[in-house]
Amino acid sequence: MSLDLADDLIDFGAFARTPLVREPFDHLVLPGFVPHDAAVAAAAAFPGPDLPGVLPAPMDPPHDAFGDLLRLIRAPRTSKAFGEKFGLTLDPATLMVTLRARTRPVDGQIHTDSTTKVVTALIYLNTDWSDDGGRLRLLRGPDDIEDMVGEVPPIAGTLIAFRRTDNSWHGHKPYDGQRRAIMFNWMTDAAAARRELRRHAVSAGIKNLFHFG
């Protein structure tokens, strides 16, 4: 992938210029992380079944707007940029990339991520969002969805990224319907990434569809 194409798909410059918010945990929100035209094209090419839950991303995606974005997320350049932002060494071999296509009313309960995750990032791929539900909230604690420091509408091209800690509480109000996102996590090690991807593949029942092995 050429440098010019990479910069058309992800605005690394804007990412570098966006400071981390340190309280209550390290995070950043960046609308336009994927520029508008690229985000709309990737949303139109979003693959796979319209299923709830976490789906493993295709390992060998087609050469379309979505597939090119997926390849760039997996490229060493992206791990390097996120590592520099969070002050960590992030190895592409530890990267787990999954998809979320649909949200159920039971989803979005307040939680922190598992201890096997080091950094979590989501790129949303919904062309518009008017509903009060489904907007990710970054929270001060585990007990009140209204006690937030920020709320992120899941609009196409918007990035939310945060460092996993014991107090990285987040969640959203209930929403039932299509809510598309690419989620990528740098895990504690490559074995953890492989293990979680296998688990999601079995759970979703799509091993053959997405050529995951």
N, C-alpha and C positions, 0 to 999 in steps of 0.2 A: 504494500500500500504506500502510495507516494505521500510525502509530507503535505503537499497541497490538499490532497483528498482528506487526509487525517484532520487537517484544520477546518475543512468544510463540515466534517461530521461531529467534531467536538471542539468547543472553544477553549483550548488549553490556556490561552492568554487570560481570558476572563477568570478561569479557575485559579490560575496563579495569583491573580490580583485580589481575589476574594479572601478576606481574612477569616480564620476560624473564630467562631463564637465559643468562649470558654466555659460559660455557665449555662445550665448546671452540669454540662459535659461538652466535650469538644465536638462541634458540628458546624456545618455550613449548608446554606440553601442557595442554589444558583439557578434562577430561571434562565433559559437560553443556553445552558451548558451544551445541549445539542441545538444548534441554530434552527430557526423556525422551519425552513423548507426541508431540511434533513429530518427533523423530528416528525413532520407531517408525513413524509415519504416512508419513514421507518414504521410509523403507526399503521399506515395502509398495508404494509407488507408483514405485519406482525403474524408469526406463524402459529400453527398448532391448534389444538382443540380448545374450545371455549369452556374450560373446566375450572372449578375453584381449586384453591390450594396452590402449592408450590410445584412448578413443573421444571424439570431440568432443561436448560437451553440447548438447542441443536448443537451437536459437536462439529458438524460440517454443514453450515448453513448455505443457502444459495447466494449467488452474487447479486443481491438486490440491496435496497436501502437498509433493510433490517440486518441482513447478513453482514454487510460491510461494517455497520456500527458494532455488531457483536464481535467481529474480528478485532476491531480497534480496542474495545474494552479488554480483550484478552492479550493485547500486545504489551510488550515490556514497557513501552512509553507510558502507558496509563498507570501501571503499578508504580513506576518511578515518580510520576506526578503526585499520586495520592500519598505515597510514602513521604515525599518531601513536605507535603501539606501537613501531615499529621506527625511528622518527626519520627517516622518509623522506617524500618527496612521491610518492604513488602515484596515478596517473591511471587512472580506470575504463576509459579507452580502451585501455590497455595490458594489460587483464586477459584471460587465456586460461583458460577453464573446460572441463575435460575430466572424463570418467568412467572409472573402473576397475570392471569387473564381475567379473572372474575372474583368478586368479593361476595361473601355471604353475610347475612345479618349477625352471625356469631363471630365473625372475624373482627380484628382490630382491638381486641381487649388489651389493656395496659400490660406491658411486659418490657423486660430487657432481653437482649438476644442471648443465645447460649454462650457459655464460656469458651467454646471452640472458635468463636468468631472474634476477629481483631478489629476490623473496620467493616462497616456496612454502608452500602450506597444503593440508591434507587434512582433510575431514570424513568420518569413517567411518560406514557405514550397515549394520552387521551386528548383528542382535539379540542374539547371544551369540558368545563365542569361547573355546573350550577348548583349541585346538591350540597346540602350542609354536611352530609355524611361522607365518609371516605377521604377526608382531608387529614393527612397525617399530622398529629400534634406531638410536639416535643415537650415533655412534662417535667415538673419539679419533683414529682413523687409518684407512688404507685396507686394512690387512692382516689384521685379526682381528675377526670378527663378535662375539666375546665381550668385546672391549675397549670396552664401552659406558658411556655416562653415563646412559642411560635407555632404557626399552622401552615401547612404546605398543600395548596390545591394540586391535584395530580395532573397538571396540564403538560401536554407534550413538550419535551425538551427540558423540563425542570429536573434538577438534581437535588437530592438530599443525601448527605453523607455524614456519618458520625463514628466516633471511636466507641467501641463497646466497653462499657464499664458497669460496675454494680449499680450505678444510678442513672444509666442511660434509658430512662423510662420513655416510652412512646406508645401511641395507639391512635385510634380514630373512632369517631361516632359510627354507628352501624350504617352500612350501605349494602344493598342487594342489587347486583348487576355487574356489567362489564367495567373493569377497572384495570387497565393494562400497565404493566411496568416490567422493566428489566431490573432484577436485583442482583448485585454482585457483592460477594463477601470475601475478604482475605481471611483465611482460616489460620489456626495455630500451626498447621503443617499440611503438607500435600496429602498425607493419608487421611486426615480429617475431611479435606475437600472431597476426595474420592468416596469416602464412606457416606457422606451426606448426600452426594449426588446419586449414589446407588439407592439410598433409602428413598429419595424423592421419586426416582424413576419407578421403583417398585410400587410405591404408594399411588402414583398417578396412573400406573398401568400403561405407560407409553414408551417403554424401552425400545420397541421396534420402530415406532413412528418417528422418534427423534434420533434413531441410530446411536443410542447410548449404550456403551458396553463397559 
